[in-house]
Amino acid sequence: MLIVASVASNSSGSSSGRGARAVRLRALIDRHFDFVWRSARRLGLSPADADDAAQDVFIVLARRLDEVEQQRERSFLFGTLLRTVATRRRSSGRRREELAADVELEPSAALDPNVALDPEALSELAGVRPLLEALLDALPEAQRAVFILYELEELELAEIAELLDIPSGTVASRLRTARAAFEAAAQRLRAREGSSVRLVPSKPRR
């Protein structure tokens, strides 16, 4: 892969050191590329833009590989992705802003903690994908990241806390707010579009 070749050719140090960095980078790409690409899509990018964003994220990783602690790579990748996606979406024009305003995302009463949005049901909104993306867009970045990691990636709260380097209590608070706001907007969207998005009991989480 081009990124692996780049880190090998641009790294200083001995040939053995460059080789070790290339091996580490290759392993991280193999392990985390799908997660980064999928997260980019769920953060609202098109497939083509998700490809570019994932490439950008791993280029940043290649440049800063020596600064990234072992076992903290996934957190670094996701944080880099959030910044990359935010930059790309700021340049996407006013249409997304208009859709986000149309969604009128506002927090509602807290949801039952034993009820969660069904990720499969969310796909039923594919016909109005721009509105779904706008709905996610309307969430503040910190809440959107937690919502996606919990509801769509199905990570545990403790995993998200470690990934984002924030306390578990902060994760739980952001998730409650995000879910309530998302569902309030989804209900309005269901009423307008006739969508069958539904709430289902959360899967047991350990």
Residue, then its C-alpha position, 0 to 999 in steps of 0.5 A: m500500500l502507498i501509505v506503507a511505502s511512504v512511511a518506509s521511505n520518509s522515516s529517519g533512522s536505521s533500515s531495521g527501524r524503518g522496517a519495523r515502523a512499516v510492519r506496525l503500520r501495515a498491521l494497523i491498517d489491516r486491523h482498523f481500516d474497516f472501522v475507520w471507513r465505516s465510521a466515516r460513512r456513519l459520520g455522514l460521508s459518501p462512499a467516495d469521500a469515506d475512501d478519501a477520509a480513511q486514506d487521509v487518516f492513515i497518512v496522518l498516522a504514518r506521519r505521526l506513528d512514533e508519537v502514537e502509544q501502543q494500544r492507543e492507536r484506535s483512539f488516535l485514529f478515531g480522533t483524527l477521523l472526527r477532525t477529518v470528517a468535520t473539515r470535509r463536511r464544512s466544505s460540503g455547502r449549504r444544502r446540509e445546513e438547510l437539511a439540518a435546520d429542517v430536522e429541528l433537532e432538539p432534546s426531548a424527555a430522556l428515553d427509557p435506558n432499556v430502549a435503544l434505536d435498532p441499527e437495522a431499522l435505521s437503514e430503512l431511512a435509506g430513501v431519505r438518507p440526506l435527512l438521516e445524515a442531517l439528523l446526525d449532523a445536527l448532533p454536537e460532535a461529541q454526542r454524535a461520536v458517542f452515539i455512533l460508537y454505542e448504537l451503531e458500532e455497539l461498543e460498550l461504554a467502557e470501551i468508548a470512554e477508553l477510545l475517546d479518553i473521557p470518563s465513563g460518566t461523561v460517555a453515559s451523559r452524552l449518550r443519554t442526551a444524544r439518544a433523546a435528541f436523535e429520537a425526538a428528531a426521528q419521530r418528526l421524520r417518521a411522521r413526515e416521511g412515513s418511515s418505520v424506524r422503531l425502538v427495540p429493547s437494547k441487547p444485553r451488554r456486559 
